[in-house]
Amino acid sequence: MINEITLKKTLFQPFPAYSDRAAWDSISSDIKAFYLSEAAKRNGMDWPSLPATIYLEFSRNGNRFNYDDMYRQRRYDLGILLIAECIEGNGKYLDDIINGVWLICEETTWIRPAHLDHGPFHKEIFYHNPETGEKTLYPEPPKGTYYRRRLHEPEDNTYIDLSVAETGSLLSWVYYFLGNAIAKEVPEVTRRIEQEVIRRILIPFTEQDELNWVGLKTNNWNNWNPWINCNVLAALLIFAPAFSRAEEGVNVSIKSINCFIEFYTEDGCCEEGPGYFCHACGSLLDFIEELSHVTDVSYLYDMPKIRNMASYIYKVYIGKEYYINYGDCSPRVTVPAGTLERAGKSMGDNALIAFASYLKENKYLSHRTISNYFFHIYSLFADFFTGFKENRSNDFKVPCIAWFPGIQLVTARANENKPKGFFFSAKGSHNGVSHNHNDVGNFYLYYDARPVIVDVGVEYYSKSSNTERYKIWTFRSSYHNVPTINNVEQFPGKEYCAREVSISGINGEDITTYHAGSIKISMDIAGAYPDTAMVNSYKRNFIFIPDSHLELTDTYSLKECSSPLILNFLCYEKPYIKGNKAELSGKVILEFDSSCFKMEVEEISLTDPIISNDWQKEHLYRLQLIKKDMDLNGVVYLKFTKK
């Protein structure tokens, strides 16, 4: 765990000052060209407003995108101008920056609409009726709606969500780099930054230990914890001279992020999936790196759990931009290669360094000059001024097998040197994880880094993502690679889980010391279904021979059979069926017993912009093997081989 610290009197100075022209001139030419080009488009810009009616769209019709996009664009524009001014160093963009800073400081709230209800709120809020003068309580939200507040209520306690922390961090870095330059023109703006960051973030963070993501009084430890903490920590360290309780705040942050570390299992697996790695473990690594500028953190890089948390990301890597995407994860993920590279150096982890180098060499990474989210500004600047010059990509090797007992996830592949041949993954776990999909017993199959059997991922978040989550097809088990039993799907909740999960090498070898790719994994997934499924047991067994094939054997026992058993498979390309075989993605042949099953193929239109962009196509396909007999007991055998 991270030790609490005594904050030194010396200033937090992780990066060169605005006045250090030699340092800013040393930034790579492509980065400088990008920011100067983008800033030129914004020189003398008119900053758009953020109307209350756009904010209200979330409570009125569930639309969070219109406000979010405008909100983020304002911060993106300010970030572009900040970096361009630091590169130019001549005051060219200071007025535009002052306008942007002033507008953000004037915003009634920095909380985005979908998160407005997350914090503590006063119940007895009233207004005086203009016609009668009587105190009138706010009306209750319509029955069945998700929200309690429509707009920010000043009487509510100040809440800190992801966007509040990001905004505070952005303003803190404006202050760090340009505070003096702005103060020479208008000291009121520099002072205003101090006031707003301290008022909206530093004081409430230091005082409100009931914030749900902090973890000191709750067990809500997901990516919000390190994501917010790494941004708040930057603000605390930058404003330490202006905020007398900075040391107290830093130690609250350390206590909070320790809860997150403790929540993780020793194997370092990110329960939320690779798509959240950047915000979860990536943020933790940023937090540690920020802290390293004011105290010794070298002991943390020797902790097995933290080392495992960092190495997790390359163990779930498939090839190209693809990673295993269970839960609310996209299949194509970009990770913070610079953060991994610096952490790898601090840990002495050559595999992590080589992975980061491989991502950079092949451009399978988060290009820190084009993101309009500005999630982790610290790592953005750290990428500018640090990093290795040598190419270590040829040294990268992915373990042929990785087993994460915490969520019962396995990855196995044919080749450790390059994404050739079969890649297989399967998971047991339960349906109560953070960002859950009902997918106990799900599996994935790729060949030559080409998707074959996939998980669709997640749609653009909307209000219904919370209120009607398991009515949406992307969350349902019938659109994952698991069976539908008696026309009943899996249920959400931690109690709906896999049982009797076991894994070994193909000949029973201990998985903790076994390094070849051939494995067998089995689990009983009957517990993932409610009683109405009338299932005694449903044992799913995989045998994976990486240079040859994947076998799937399902053995089931039902209390009664009122509807045919259905095996669901989500396919990347349309299956071509002939006899007892189905060709998948032009790479793999699925063999099945056509005398026992009829097959149906559903074309799924990817109308959601997130999903269609993730897969870079307009359709996925659901292949269903529907049992012809209504038997109470049975065995299903399927084999996936190279075409």
C-alpha positions, 0 to 999 in steps of 0.5 A: 500500500502507498504510505502517507506522506509529509508534504515538503515545502518545495514546489511541485515541479514535474515539468519545465516552466513556460519560460524554459524555451529550450525544453519546449523547443525540444518537443518532437516536431510532429507534436509541435506541428499538430498543436500549432496547426490546431491552435491557429484554427482557434485564434480569436475564437468565439467560445460557444455557450452551454445552455441550460436547455441542453443540460436538461435534455438528459432529464427530459429525454435521456440524451447526454451527448449534446451537452457532453460534446459541447462541454468537452469541446470547450475543454479540448479547445482550452487544452489545445491553446494551452499547449500551443502557447507553451510551444510558441512562448510569445503570448499569442494565445493568452487572450483566447486562454483567458476567455476559455478559463473565465468561461469555465470558471463561470460555469454553474457546475462542472458536473455533467448531466448524467452524473448530477444525481450521484452525490449527496443532496438536500431533500427539503429544497423549496422555492417561494411560489411567486403567486402565493409567496408560500414555500413550495417543495420541489416536485418529485421526479416522475415515477420510474425516472432515474434523476432527482435533480434536473439542474445544479442545486446550490444547496446540495453538497459539492460533488466531484465526478470524473469531469469535475476532476478533469476540469480542475486538473486542466485549470491547474495545469493552466495555472502551473504553466501560464499563471504568471503570464496571465497574472501580468495581464489580469491577476484576477484570472489567476486568482480566480483559478485558485479560488474555483479549484479550491472551492469546487474540488480541494475543500470538498475532496478533503472534507467529504469522505462519503463521496461514493467513489472514494471508497473510505465508507463504501465498497464502490471501487471501480475506475472512478477512484484512480481516475479522479484521484490522479487528477485531484492529486495534481491539483493538490500538489500544484495548489499546495502553496495556496491551499493550507490543507494540501497535505491532508488532502494528499493523504486522503487521496492516498487512503482512497486509492489504497482502497482501490489497490486493496480491492484488486486481486493479486493477479492484477486483473482489471475486473472492468476489462481492458477498455478501462485499463487506461482509467483504472491501472493507467491512472494508478500508475500516473498517480504514483508517478505524480507522487514520485515528485514529492516523495519516494515511491520506489517501493511501490514498483516492487509490489507484486500486485502493482506489477501484475496490474501493469502487466495485465494489459499485454496478457489480454492483448490479442493483436493489432488493436484488439483486446479481450472486451468483456463487460462494457469494453470496446474490442479495439483499445488504445492504451497509454504507451508512455505511461507503460514505458515509464512504469516498465522502466521503474519496475525493471519490467522489460516485457512492459517496456517492449510492449509499449515500444511495440504499440508505438512502432505499430501505432496501436496506441493512444495518440496523445495529440488527438484525444478530446477528452484530456483524461490524464493531462499529467501523462500527456505532458510526461509523454512530451518530455520523457520516453525512450529513444530506442525501439524495443518492439522486437523484444516483445513476447506475449505469454502463451497462456495467462490465467486470472483466478480472480475473475476466472479469465484465461487467455491462450494463443498459438504464438508468443512472438506475433499474432498468428494462428488461434487466440482463445479466451474464456471467462467464468466469474459472476454477473455482478462485476462493475460494468457487467454484461450477463456473460458467465461462460462466454468465450472469444476466438480470433485467428491471425488477429482477425475476429471470429467469435466475438463480444459486441461491446457496449453502446453509447451510454444513455439514461437507459444504460442504467434504468433498463440495462438488461433490456438492451441487447448488448448486455443480454446473455442471448447476444453473448456466446452462452446458451439460452436454456428453456427460453431463459437468459442469465440474470444479473447479480453476484449470486449468478455465477460459475461454479466448479471452475477448473483449469489445467494444461492439456495433460493436467499440468498445474496452470501456475507453472505451465507455459505451453498454450494447450489448455483445458478449462471447465465450469458449471454455468447453471448458477448464472441462470434463475430458477425458471431456467429449470437447469440442474447443471450445465457443464461447459468444457473447453479444450484448446490446442493452439496450433490445431483447434478448439473443442467445446463440450456442453453437458447439461441436465434439466429439471424439465424442458419446455423450450429447445436448447439454444447455443448462441454465437456472435460472429464477426462475419456472416457464417456460411453453412453447408451440411454440418459445417459453418465457415466463420470469418473466412478463417475457421470451420465450425463442425457440429452435428446437423442431425441434432441442430438446426441453424439460424443466422441473424444479421445485426445492424450496428446502428450505434455509432460507438459499436459501428466504429469499434468494429469498423463495419455495419453488421455482426451476426448471431449464429444460433444452434437450436436443438431439435430434441427436447431432451432433459439430459444431453451432450453437445460437442463442437469443434473449431478448426483452421479452414 
